[in-house]
Structure formats: structure tokens, C-alpha cells
């Protein structure tokens, strides 16, 4: 199969990077938990993973920049290739011994992902994708759900907003939750974008609505969903990019059922 992005040879690098993270996360629990904002936290494991993965990627791909949740951006900027790394996605879960967490790594060209690797250390799962080559759980190719009605859909919702302006932003979330709760088969709040998006790609979830977007959280999962046949949009219905304000991942058959409800919720709270 042709490699439209030309970056497939770097997929083993991404896989080894998340394997390094996996070993660190599995070998030690959080020894310290430090606040880094309102109701946000970082553990010593987050920092250890990011330091180790950054060091590895810097050695293996010295010409590629790195954007990590804990230490920001280093290396070339602009339209150059860059890695987007979340060392522990779902830190609040991890800190409490809840096994729903993972490491998320994407290679981004411009504003769209071309490679992805997500490892879920406590669930024994690893997901990978390369643009034009499909999405995989281990060695098994995965595909998004074929659901065509909200009544048969299981939908995950991202965390509520915190910090300045959170009350206003959460009005949309609460309204959307009510609209979906009245129509969907089930609603779930898992607490990690990496799992939300990987499970949409795998068909375990039919959609995930994350009304926020940080590239380290989402860029790997976005590629998984797209390569599995799903759709990922911003909240205004445009295609998702690293600059989007939200991450709406949905199987193709539910797009026209879910997006009008989001539009309705936003219209009720225009501020």
C-alpha cells in the first residue's frame, strides 16, 4: 500500500516511545501529586514519562519538534513535523488507582496527524494508526461502529470545564448531556480522551463529545478514528485540526443525528 504521508517508517519509533511510557507507568505508582491549576494535577509519573519519552524522541528524531503537556514545545515550530505527547492521559484516574488512563503520542504534519500510538498500560491494549494505512488494536485492524440511530448509541462525554469561565462553558455541556441522555442508549464519562477516541475507533463507543481540545490529548485518537472510518469534527461541524476548539468523534452513521443536538445546545447558551 502506498504511504501518502511518507512517515510510516517512524511508526516503530512511536510504538517504542509509548512502550517506554508503559514500562514506567506499570513499574511505579504516583509518589507525589501536585496541583497545577484549578482542580488539575500532575504526578511525578507524568513528569518521569514525559522526560523519558522526550529524551528518546530527541535522540531518534532530532529534527522533529515535541509538544508535551508538561513541558510545552521544544524544537522546530511552524509547519514542521512535531510530536504531540500526553505522558499520562487521565491523570486524575491514575492518581486514584483507576485503571482508565494511557499515554498518547501523535506525529503531526501541519495541523493534522499522520501517525498515532496510544498505549493503555492497565488494560493491556495498544492502538496504532498511520495516515492511509488504517487503525489497529495490536495487530487487528479496527473499524468504527455502524450505528445509525442515537437510540442504539453509547456516547462518551469529556470532562467538565474548570478554571475561568467554566460555569458558562459548562452550561452547554449540561444542556447537551440532557439532550443526548434523552435519546442515546447510554452516556459514559471515562475521564481520558485517549480511551474515548480509541474506543470510538474500535466501535466500543459510537461517539465521543469532548468540548475542549488540547493537541496532546486528542491528536493521536483523532487519527485512529479517521483511519477506522469515523468522522472527527470541531463543534461548528468543520473538520478537526490541532487548532479546533472541540473534538467530536462519531461513527459516520450518527453524524447527522448528533451534530444538530450540539448546535441546539450551543444556541441556547451563545455566551
Residue frames as qw, qx, qy, qz and C-alpha x, y, z in Angstrom:
[[0.000, 0.889, 0.458, 0.000, 0.00, 0.00, 0.00],
 [0.359, 0.597, -0.046, 0.715, 1.27, 3.48, -0.80],
 [0.442, -0.504, -0.435, 0.602, 2.34, 5.72, 2.05],
 [0.196, 0.842, 0.318, 0.389, 0.71, 9.10, 1.28],
 [0.330, -0.943, 0.053, 0.002, 2.40, 10.87, 4.17],
 [0.607, 0.581, -0.440, 0.317, 5.83, 9.29, 3.75],
 [0.213, -0.627, 0.533, -0.526, 6.15, 8.91, 7.52],
 [0.936, -0.177, -0.191, -0.236, 5.28, 5.23, 8.00],
 [0.705, 0.243, -0.526, 0.409, 8.93, 4.35, 8.85],
 [0.022, -0.417, 0.469, -0.778, 8.55, 6.44, 12.01],
 [0.757, -0.387, -0.206, -0.484, 5.69, 4.32, 13.36],
 [0.827, -0.133, -0.471, 0.277, 8.08, 1.90, 15.13],
 [0.265, 0.257, -0.369, 0.853, 9.65, 4.92, 16.83],
 [0.472, -0.388, 0.015, -0.791, 6.22, 5.99, 18.09],
 [0.873, -0.258, -0.367, -0.191, 5.50, 2.46, 19.29],
 [0.676, 0.016, -0.489, 0.550, 8.78, 2.24, 21.19],
 [0.014, -0.368, 0.237, -0.899, 8.12, 5.66, 22.74],
 [0.672, -0.390, -0.032, -0.629, 4.79, 4.54, 24.19],
 [0.878, -0.102, -0.454, 0.113, 6.39, 1.25, 25.25],
 [0.377, 0.226, -0.468, 0.767, 8.89, 3.25, 27.31],
 [0.371, -0.351, 0.139, -0.848, 5.98, 5.11, 28.88],
 [0.847, -0.230, -0.355, -0.323, 4.14, 1.83, 29.52],
 [0.734, 0.008, -0.552, 0.396, 7.08, 0.41, 31.45],
 [0.115, 0.242, -0.399, 0.877, 7.41, 3.48, 33.65],
 [0.557, -0.305, -0.026, -0.772, 3.69, 3.69, 34.41],
 [0.882, -0.175, -0.396, -0.186, 3.44, -0.01, 35.23],
 [0.673, 0.111, -0.542, 0.491, 6.55, 0.00, 37.41],
 [0.218, -0.091, -0.471, 0.850, 5.59, 2.74, 39.86],
 [0.080, -0.784, -0.616, -0.015, 2.52, 4.33, 41.34],
 [0.107, 0.812, 0.029, 0.573, 2.16, 8.09, 41.76],
 [0.586, -0.191, -0.492, 0.614, 4.53, 9.04, 44.57],
 [0.082, -0.399, -0.254, 0.877, 3.53, 12.70, 44.57],
 [0.188, 0.688, 0.624, 0.318, 0.56, 14.63, 43.24],
 [0.228, -0.309, -0.095, 0.919, 0.93, 18.38, 42.69],
 [0.317, 0.796, 0.450, -0.252, -1.74, 20.92, 41.80],
 [0.387, -0.051, 0.384, 0.837, -1.07, 22.76, 38.53],
 [0.220, -0.206, -0.314, -0.900, -4.28, 24.74, 38.24],
 [0.576, -0.109, 0.330, -0.740, -7.84, 24.75, 39.48],
 [0.865, 0.035, 0.402, -0.298, -8.82, 21.09, 40.01],
 [0.791, 0.537, -0.292, 0.026, -5.93, 19.98, 37.80],
 [0.680, -0.611, 0.401, 0.054, -2.90, 17.97, 38.81],
 [0.625, 0.571, -0.533, 0.011, 0.36, 16.40, 37.76],
 [0.895, -0.423, 0.138, 0.032, 2.08, 13.37, 39.29],
 [0.307, -0.672, 0.604, 0.297, 5.75, 12.51, 39.44],
 [0.640, 0.132, 0.723, 0.223, 4.97, 9.73, 36.95],
 [0.464, 0.851, 0.247, -0.027, 3.63, 12.23, 34.37],
 [0.001, 0.924, -0.351, -0.152, 6.92, 14.09, 34.63],
 [0.516, -0.395, 0.729, 0.213, 9.07, 10.95, 34.54],
 [0.668, 0.410, 0.606, 0.136, 7.28, 9.64, 31.46],
 [0.384, 0.919, 0.080, -0.032, 7.49, 12.92, 29.59],
 [0.190, -0.815, 0.512, 0.197, 11.19, 13.30, 30.38],
 [0.590, -0.177, 0.760, 0.207, 11.95, 9.74, 29.23],
 [0.612, 0.573, 0.534, 0.113, 9.87, 9.91, 26.05],
 [0.207, 0.966, -0.090, -0.129, 11.22, 13.36, 25.16],
 [0.334, -0.658, 0.625, 0.254, 14.75, 12.09, 25.57],
 [0.627, 0.103, 0.746, 0.201, 14.05, 9.08, 23.35],
 [0.507, 0.768, 0.389, 0.050, 12.31, 11.09, 20.62],
 [0.014, 0.946, -0.246, -0.212, 15.03, 13.75, 20.67],
 [0.415, -0.460, 0.726, 0.298, 17.64, 11.08, 20.04],
 [0.543, 0.247, 0.779, 0.195, 15.67, 9.16, 17.40],
 [0.320, 0.726, 0.481, 0.373, 14.12, 12.12, 15.56],
 [0.405, -0.397, -0.168, 0.806, 16.27, 15.16, 16.36],
 [0.063, 0.080, 0.334, 0.937, 14.77, 17.28, 13.59],
 [0.337, -0.539, -0.645, -0.425, 11.18, 16.91, 14.83],
 [0.189, -0.416, 0.328, -0.827, 9.69, 19.22, 17.47],
 [0.358, -0.296, -0.868, 0.175, 7.89, 17.94, 20.55],
 [0.369, -0.446, 0.050, -0.814, 4.79, 19.39, 22.23],
 [0.430, -0.183, -0.854, 0.230, 4.22, 17.76, 25.61],
 [0.397, -0.770, -0.428, -0.258, 1.58, 18.51, 28.20],
 [0.646, -0.665, -0.188, 0.324, 4.06, 19.11, 31.00],
 [0.512, -0.440, 0.193, 0.712, 6.98, 20.91, 29.30],
 [0.329, 0.795, 0.030, -0.509, 5.44, 22.63, 26.29],
 [0.796, 0.600, 0.049, 0.063, 7.02, 22.87, 22.85],
 [0.413, -0.649, 0.478, 0.424, 10.66, 22.31, 22.01],
 [0.525, 0.037, 0.691, 0.496, 12.40, 22.07, 18.64],
 [0.048, 0.095, 0.490, 0.865, 11.28, 23.34, 15.23],
 [0.298, 0.479, 0.545, -0.620, 7.96, 25.17, 15.09],
 [0.357, 0.404, -0.323, -0.778, 5.66, 26.39, 12.33],
 [0.853, 0.243, -0.130, -0.442, 4.60, 23.82, 9.72],
 [0.248, 0.453, -0.854, 0.065, 7.46, 21.46, 10.55],
 [0.715, -0.219, -0.655, -0.105, 6.68, 17.96, 11.83],
 [0.177, -0.471, 0.555, -0.663, 6.03, 17.74, 15.55],
 [0.403, -0.197, -0.887, 0.110, 5.17, 15.12, 18.12],
 [0.470, -0.496, 0.045, -0.729, 2.16, 15.67, 20.39],
 [0.485, 0.027, -0.828, 0.279, 2.61, 13.82, 23.70],
 [0.595, -0.578, 0.105, -0.549, 0.39, 13.29, 26.69],
 [0.197, 0.399, -0.861, 0.245, 2.51, 11.26, 29.13],
 [0.007, 0.258, 0.921, -0.293, -0.44, 10.17, 31.27],
 [0.348, -0.233, -0.319, -0.850, -3.84, 10.97, 29.82],
 [0.723, -0.471, -0.422, -0.278, -6.32, 10.55, 32.66],
 [0.284, 0.367, -0.614, 0.639, -4.04, 11.69, 35.47],
 [0.507, -0.337, 0.312, -0.729, -6.95, 12.06, 37.91],
 [0.949, -0.046, -0.173, -0.260, -7.89, 8.43, 37.29],
 [0.716, 0.316, -0.515, 0.349, -4.27, 7.27, 37.58],
 [0.011, 0.468, -0.515, 0.718, -3.73, 9.16, 40.84],
 [0.656, -0.242, 0.341, -0.629, -6.68, 7.32, 42.41],
 [0.332, -0.189, 0.924, 0.012, -5.76, 3.88, 41.13],
 [0.709, 0.495, 0.330, -0.379, -8.48, 3.85, 38.46],
 [0.610, -0.146, 0.617, 0.475, -7.01, 1.92, 35.50],
 [0.482, 0.753, 0.419, 0.157, -8.58, 4.13, 32.82],
 [0.097, -0.890, 0.246, 0.371, -5.53, 6.07, 31.67],
 [0.862, 0.287, 0.271, 0.317, -2.96, 5.92, 28.93],
 [0.301, -0.525, 0.304, 0.736, -0.12, 7.52, 27.01],
 [0.569, 0.734, 0.368, -0.047, -0.97, 9.30, 23.78],
 [0.330, -0.501, 0.418, 0.682, 1.53, 10.18, 21.05],
 [0.631, 0.689, 0.355, 0.000, 0.92, 11.57, 17.57],
 [0.417, -0.165, 0.353, 0.821, 3.14, 12.78, 14.78],
 [0.282, 0.819, 0.392, -0.310, 1.58, 15.91, 13.32],
 [0.429, 0.121, 0.415, 0.793, 2.24, 17.45, 9.92],
 [0.123, -0.411, -0.239, -0.871, 0.99, 21.00, 9.81],
 [0.440, -0.228, 0.364, -0.788, -2.25, 20.74, 11.79],
 [0.907, -0.005, -0.106, -0.407, -3.24, 17.09, 11.11],
 [0.622, -0.448, 0.642, -0.023, -1.91, 13.83, 12.49],
 [0.627, 0.484, -0.536, -0.293, -0.08, 11.38, 10.25],
 [0.544, 0.080, -0.815, 0.185, 0.94, 8.75, 12.85],
 [0.563, -0.548, 0.156, -0.599, -0.60, 7.72, 16.17],
 [0.553, 0.010, -0.804, 0.218, 0.20, 5.41, 19.07],
 [0.527, -0.535, 0.184, -0.634, -1.90, 5.06, 22.23],
 [0.486, 0.060, -0.845, 0.215, -0.97, 2.61, 25.00],
 [0.631, -0.556, -0.008, -0.541, -3.30, 1.72, 27.87],
 [0.195, 0.459, -0.818, 0.288, -0.90, 0.17, 30.42],
 [0.356, -0.100, 0.762, -0.532, -3.51, -1.22, 32.82],
 [0.778, 0.324, 0.224, -0.490, -5.84, -2.55, 30.12],
 [0.603, -0.157, 0.714, 0.320, -3.19, -4.35, 28.08],
 [0.566, 0.695, 0.437, 0.076, -4.09, -2.53, 24.88],
 [0.263, -0.465, 0.295, 0.792, -2.12, -0.62, 22.29],
 [0.531, 0.738, 0.409, -0.079, -3.57, 1.24, 19.33],
 [0.339, -0.374, 0.397, 0.767, -1.70, 2.50, 16.28],
 [0.546, 0.738, 0.393, -0.055, -2.52, 4.24, 13.03],
 [0.326, -0.293, 0.381, 0.814, -0.77, 5.73, 10.03],
 [0.435, 0.565, 0.046, -0.699, -2.46, 8.01, 7.53],
 [0.608, 0.448, -0.455, -0.471, -3.74, 5.90, 4.66],
 [0.350, 0.258, -0.899, 0.056, -2.93, 2.58, 6.38],
 [0.671, -0.429, -0.541, -0.271, -5.85, 2.04, 8.76],
 [0.352, -0.610, 0.442, -0.556, -6.13, 1.81, 12.53],
 [0.700, 0.052, -0.710, 0.050, -5.15, -1.17, 14.64],
 [0.649, -0.614, 0.305, -0.329, -5.56, -2.60, 18.13],
 [0.683, -0.320, 0.627, 0.195, -2.44, -4.70, 18.42],
 [0.163, -0.182, 0.750, 0.614, -2.27, -6.41, 15.03],
 [0.227, 0.533, 0.815, 0.033, -6.04, -6.42, 14.46],
 [0.028, 0.235, 0.284, 0.929, -7.49, -3.81, 12.16],
 [0.038, 0.486, 0.691, -0.533, -10.33, -1.91, 13.80],
 [0.001, -0.399, -0.505, -0.765, -13.34, -0.10, 12.40],
 [0.239, -0.035, 0.325, -0.914, -15.78, 2.42, 13.81],
 [0.369, 0.309, 0.791, -0.377, -19.33, 1.42, 14.64],
 [0.000, -0.249, -0.697, -0.673, -22.06, 1.10, 12.02],
 [0.021, 0.555, 0.678, -0.481, -24.69, 2.57, 14.35],
 [0.100, 0.355, 0.470, 0.802, -27.28, 4.69, 12.56],
 [0.395, -0.719, -0.361, -0.443, -29.58, 5.83, 15.37],
 [0.072, -0.568, 0.495, -0.653, -28.96, 7.56, 18.68],
 [0.812, -0.338, 0.117, -0.460, -31.22, 5.04, 20.41],
 [0.986, 0.005, -0.098, 0.134, -28.60, 2.34, 19.77],
 [0.472, 0.646, -0.315, 0.511, -25.58, 4.53, 20.56],
 [0.689, -0.588, -0.196, 0.376, -23.21, 4.55, 23.54],
 [0.319, 0.803, -0.022, 0.504, -21.66, 8.02, 23.73],
 [0.622, -0.351, -0.320, 0.622, -18.86, 9.29, 25.95],
 [0.010, -0.965, -0.124, -0.233, -18.72, 12.84, 27.22],
 [0.537, 0.363, -0.372, 0.665, -15.49, 14.66, 28.03],
 [0.393, -0.375, -0.545, 0.638, -14.75, 16.20, 31.40],
 [0.035, -0.937, -0.347, -0.014, -16.47, 19.37, 32.52],
 [0.387, 0.670, -0.144, 0.617, -14.56, 22.63, 32.17],
 [0.587, -0.620, -0.287, 0.434, -12.63, 24.10, 35.10],
 [0.435, -0.110, 0.068, 0.891, -10.99, 27.47, 35.65],
 [0.129, 0.385, 0.062, -0.912, -12.01, 30.90, 34.44],
 [0.494, 0.233, -0.327, -0.771, -15.30, 30.93, 32.57],
 [0.048, 0.024, -0.998, -0.038, -16.03, 27.30, 33.42],
 [0.327, 0.376, 0.674, -0.545, -19.57, 27.97, 34.62],
 [0.498, 0.568, -0.089, -0.649, -20.60, 29.49, 31.28],
 [0.322, 0.390, -0.791, -0.344, -18.87, 26.78, 29.23],
 [0.068, 0.022, 0.979, -0.192, -20.45, 24.04, 31.30],
 [0.530, 0.360, 0.334, -0.691, -23.97, 25.27, 30.54],
 [0.598, 0.429, -0.486, -0.472, -23.52, 23.93, 27.01],
 [0.216, 0.225, -0.947, 0.077, -22.23, 20.63, 28.39],
 [0.286, 0.154, 0.770, -0.550, -25.17, 20.23, 30.76],
 [0.610, 0.430, 0.064, -0.662, -27.71, 21.06, 28.05],
 [0.526, 0.412, -0.674, -0.315, -26.09, 18.67, 25.59],
 [0.008, 0.132, -0.954, 0.270, -25.93, 15.97, 28.25],
 [0.480, 0.276, 0.560, -0.617, -29.68, 16.31, 28.77],
 [0.632, 0.490, -0.217, -0.560, -30.39, 16.20, 25.03],
 [0.427, 0.366, -0.819, -0.117, -28.23, 13.13, 24.49],
 [0.146, -0.085, 0.882, -0.439, -29.39, 11.45, 27.67],
 [0.607, 0.304, 0.366, -0.636, -32.97, 11.58, 26.42],
 [0.726, 0.530, -0.214, -0.383, -32.04, 9.91, 23.13],
 [0.353, 0.522, -0.776, 0.007, -28.92, 7.75, 23.41],
 [0.828, -0.184, -0.527, -0.052, -28.82, 4.17, 24.64],
 [0.714, -0.554, -0.207, 0.375, -26.17, 5.08, 27.25],
 [0.165, 0.911, -0.214, 0.312, -23.93, 8.00, 28.23],
 [0.860, -0.261, -0.175, 0.403, -20.46, 7.46, 29.71],
 [0.027, 0.946, -0.274, 0.170, -17.80, 9.76, 31.22],
 [0.940, 0.040, -0.211, 0.266, -14.50, 7.89, 31.13],
 [0.434, -0.868, 0.108, 0.216, -12.09, 10.67, 32.04],
 [0.439, -0.443, 0.539, 0.566, -9.48, 10.25, 29.32],
 [0.532, 0.651, -0.144, -0.522, -9.64, 11.46, 25.73],
 [0.093, 0.446, -0.854, -0.253, -7.19, 8.76, 24.63],
 [0.237, 0.147, 0.952, -0.123, -9.60, 5.98, 25.62],
 [0.461, 0.588, 0.336, -0.573, -12.66, 7.89, 24.41],
 [0.443, 0.662, -0.355, -0.490, -11.20, 8.22, 20.93],
 [0.033, 0.316, -0.937, -0.144, -9.55, 4.79, 20.74],
 [0.320, 0.238, 0.879, -0.262, -12.84, 3.16, 21.68],
 [0.536, 0.633, 0.113, -0.546, -14.75, 5.15, 19.05],
 [0.306, 0.565, -0.673, -0.365, -12.21, 3.86, 16.53],
 [0.024, -0.142, 0.988, -0.049, -12.71, 0.33, 17.82],
 [0.475, -0.286, -0.590, -0.587, -16.51, 0.54, 17.78],
 [0.337, -0.297, -0.780, 0.436, -16.85, 0.12, 21.54],
 [0.086, 0.594, 0.335, -0.726, -18.26, 3.64, 21.64],
 [0.459, 0.634, 0.559, 0.274, -20.34, 5.14, 18.86],
 [0.203, 0.819, 0.047, 0.534, -19.33, 8.74, 19.54],
 [0.556, -0.408, -0.339, 0.640, -17.30, 10.89, 21.90],
 [0.071, 0.889, 0.205, 0.403, -18.06, 14.54, 22.57],
 [0.608, -0.345, -0.200, 0.687, -15.11, 16.45, 24.03],
 [0.131, 0.938, 0.257, 0.192, -15.94, 20.16, 24.20],
 [0.290, -0.859, 0.345, 0.244, -12.29, 21.10, 24.54],
 [0.880, 0.431, -0.047, 0.192, -9.18, 20.39, 22.51],
 [0.293, -0.803, 0.486, 0.181, -5.58, 20.15, 23.60],
 [0.642, 0.534, -0.502, -0.224, -3.39, 18.60, 20.91],
 [0.062, 0.382, -0.897, 0.212, -1.57, 16.27, 23.30],
 [0.547, 0.066, 0.659, -0.512, -4.93, 14.84, 24.42],
 [0.698, 0.466, 0.336, -0.427, -6.54, 14.36, 21.05],
 [0.368, 0.660, -0.475, -0.450, -4.26, 14.25, 18.02],
 [0.048, -0.230, 0.967, 0.101, -3.41, 10.54, 18.26],
 [0.372, 0.326, 0.810, -0.315, -7.01, 9.48, 18.86],
 [0.463, 0.642, 0.020, -0.610, -8.29, 11.69, 16.04],
 [0.304, 0.480, -0.720, -0.399, -6.18, 9.79, 13.50],
 [0.171, 0.010, 0.977, -0.123, -7.31, 6.44, 14.92],
 [0.457, 0.500, 0.549, -0.489, -10.96, 7.40, 14.44],
 [0.453, 0.662, -0.233, -0.550, -10.45, 8.69, 10.91],
 [0.191, 0.403, -0.861, -0.246, -8.44, 5.66, 9.84],
 [0.207, 0.144, 0.942, -0.221, -11.18, 3.43, 11.30],
 [0.002, 0.431, 0.730, 0.531, -13.82, 5.10, 9.13],
 [0.184, -0.750, -0.543, 0.331, -15.19, 7.56, 11.65],
 [0.209, 0.763, 0.165, 0.589, -15.50, 11.33, 11.47],
 [0.481, -0.468, -0.354, 0.651, -13.87, 13.91, 13.74],
 [0.123, 0.759, 0.325, 0.551, -15.21, 17.46, 13.77],
 [0.110, 0.077, -0.363, 0.922, -14.91, 20.75, 15.58],
 [0.149, 0.443, 0.723, -0.509, -18.04, 21.95, 17.36],
 [0.363, 0.547, -0.028, -0.754, -19.05, 24.07, 14.34],
 [0.860, 0.360, 0.323, -0.162, -19.03, 21.00, 12.09],
 [0.446, 0.778, -0.437, -0.070, -15.75, 21.70, 10.31],
 [0.887, 0.121, -0.398, 0.201, -13.02, 19.07, 10.13],
 [0.658, -0.736, 0.049, 0.149, -10.98, 18.75, 13.29],
 [0.599, 0.576, -0.316, 0.458, -7.42, 20.11, 13.32],
 [0.566, -0.133, -0.486, 0.653, -4.88, 20.91, 16.02],
 [0.014, 0.131, -0.114, 0.985, -6.44, 24.38, 16.22],
 [0.426, -0.484, -0.620, -0.447, -10.00, 23.18, 16.86],
 [0.291, -0.445, 0.376, -0.759, -11.88, 24.23, 19.99],
 [0.777, -0.135, 0.438, -0.432, -13.56, 20.84, 20.46],
 [0.093, 0.292, -0.918, -0.252, -13.17, 17.21, 19.41],
 [0.759, 0.141, 0.290, -0.566, -16.35, 15.49, 18.24],
 [0.061, 0.281, -0.917, -0.275, -15.63, 11.92, 17.14],
 [0.695, 0.205, 0.384, -0.573, -18.54, 9.99, 15.71],
 [0.465, 0.107, 0.826, 0.301, -19.23, 6.98, 13.53],
 [0.005, 0.015, 0.473, 0.881, -20.36, 8.10, 10.10],
 [0.226, -0.468, -0.782, -0.346, -23.98, 6.98, 10.57],
 [0.328, -0.698, -0.543, 0.332, -24.54, 9.20, 13.60],
 [0.321, -0.016, 0.050, 0.945, -23.01, 12.43, 12.35],
 [0.175, -0.348, -0.354, -0.850, -26.28, 13.93, 11.15],
 [0.574, -0.598, -0.541, -0.141, -28.09, 12.86, 14.31],
 [0.618, -0.455, -0.323, 0.553, -25.57, 14.12, 16.87],
 [0.350, 0.077, 0.054, 0.932, -24.34, 17.41, 15.43],
 [0.210, -0.600, -0.356, -0.685, -27.78, 19.12, 15.37],
 [0.637, -0.665, -0.384, 0.065, -28.08, 18.47, 19.11],
 [0.579, -0.261, -0.099, 0.766, -24.75, 20.17, 19.72],
 [0.107, 0.346, 0.271, 0.892, -25.88, 23.10, 17.58],
 [0.441, -0.683, -0.444, -0.377, -29.07, 23.28, 19.64],
 [0.669, -0.557, -0.304, 0.387, -27.16, 23.24, 22.93],
 [0.444, -0.055, 0.044, 0.893, -24.79, 25.99, 21.74],
 [0.061, -0.514, -0.386, -0.764, -27.70, 28.11, 20.51],
 [0.532, -0.720, -0.432, -0.108, -29.30, 28.01, 23.96],
 [0.576, -0.719, 0.005, 0.389, -26.09, 29.37, 25.53],
 [0.607, 0.734, 0.035, 0.301, -24.49, 31.68, 22.97],
 [0.108, -0.901, 0.364, -0.212, -22.10, 33.20, 25.52]]
